[in-house]
Amino acid sequence: MQWIVKVISYNVNNSKKAVDDLESLIGVEVYDLVLISLQEYYWFLKDSNFKNYKFKYHQNVWGLFCLVLSNKPLDILWEKFCFGSFYCGNKGYIKCTINDSFVFISAHLSHGQTNCKRIEELNRIIPKNIDIPFVLAGDLNFRFISENKFYIEKLDQFSPLKKKLGLFEHQIDFPPTYKYKKNSPHFDLSRVPSYCDRIVGRNIKIDSYETNLEVLNSDHRPVMITGSVSKRKLNITAESPKCNYSWVMCFIYNNTLFILILFMLYVILILFMHYAL
């Protein structure tokens, strides 16, 4: 038994209009699973955007979203982590284990010209069990190591890492997906055009890998795959990352959002009392 899946990764650059493009990116065909990774989105998602799917599951870490659409109920186990200090920042990952048989990972890796930080983050994200089917989609922030735009395999920072980590990526037959002028089909040449937005995996059959150059609402272009993956149960266990600091630091790490809300309420109360007297 197989799931027919569509996977979309889109760095929307905090554009609400870009998220409205998702329905057209999914298309008219109805899939068993639609898996969406959104980066740099700080608004609420509207369920009305996905009328063809009865069940919608999502989680977010600040500006990173992971969205799963299906017409059948799913058993999903979530794991999420932010790479920034004290669980802050827009870089991190969200991992969902679906029906104990398949893992989807939405990620936004650190930027910069060197790979050390990104390699460390990938090693944290990727399942260690090589038999687990998974897809990793997101803005992985790998760049060209030269301003020569040709010879993708030779100049792309990510190519040697894919082999080392045992990742499969369908052949790229489309232009770089970053960086574009907003609302324009033309590159912003202040940056070397690069394939920052990627979809890779293991033990999944990929039939197509493409972008959509007509979507202009972000400085990135979305990337998409269609394919299939086995429904066979594998007893996958997803463990949340452990905090390796003191119990005080771990409490702060695990409750950052709650602490920030309390602090804001405290500031508002102090200001109210100050001006009321």
Secondary structure, 3 states (H helix, E strand, C coil): CEEEEEEEEEECCCCHHHHHCHHHHHCCCCCCEEEEEEECCCCCCCHHHCCCCCEEEEEEECCEEEEEEECCCCCEEEEEEECCHHHCCCCEEEEEEECCCEEEEEEECCCCCCCHHHHHHHHHHCCCCCCCCEEEEEECCCCECCCCCCCHHHHECHHHHHHHHCCECCCCCCCCCECECCCCCCECCCCCCECCEEEEEECCEEEEEEECCCCCCCCECCEEEEEEEECCCCCCCCCCCCCCCCHHHHHHHHCHHHHHHHHHHHHHHHHHHHHHC
